[in-house]
Amino acid sequence: MDTPDNLRYTKEHEWVRIDGEIATIGVTDHAQHALGDIVYVELPKEGETVTREGTFGVLESVKAVSDCYAPLTGTVVEINDTLNTSPERVNEDCYGEGWMIKIRLSNPSELESLMDHRSYEKFLKEESN
């Protein structure tokens, strides 16, 4: 599994990339592998507020339907429209072109609750035992 060291992670298998007050959010390599081929992505609308640990979207795969959980609280400033017609991007490039939403952070201190890549890798090992 790929876990880039410049991202933060949640126990629900979302990742976060911070650029100033904007957080880009997607699902991890582990999550997309577990789900299998993604066939549909449902995302919030720009301007909506997402709340830490609340759902912000849905991924539907050939295996299952899975909620996506917001790792941080903020206002959606951009969604990845490409996923509407090419949901497979989540499988092909989950940390790049498969990103899901960008939010303007409401509470930057919430970042402290997220795992770095080493902690996330340890979490994955413990979870698989």
Buried (B, 14 or more C-beta within 10 A) or exposed (E): EEBEEEBBBBBBBBBBBBEEEBBBBBBBBBBBEBBEEBBEBBBBEEEEBBBBBEBBBEBBBEEEEBEBBBBBBBBBBEBBEEBEEBBBBBBEEBBEBBBBBBBBBBEBEBBEEBBEBEEBBEBBEEEEE
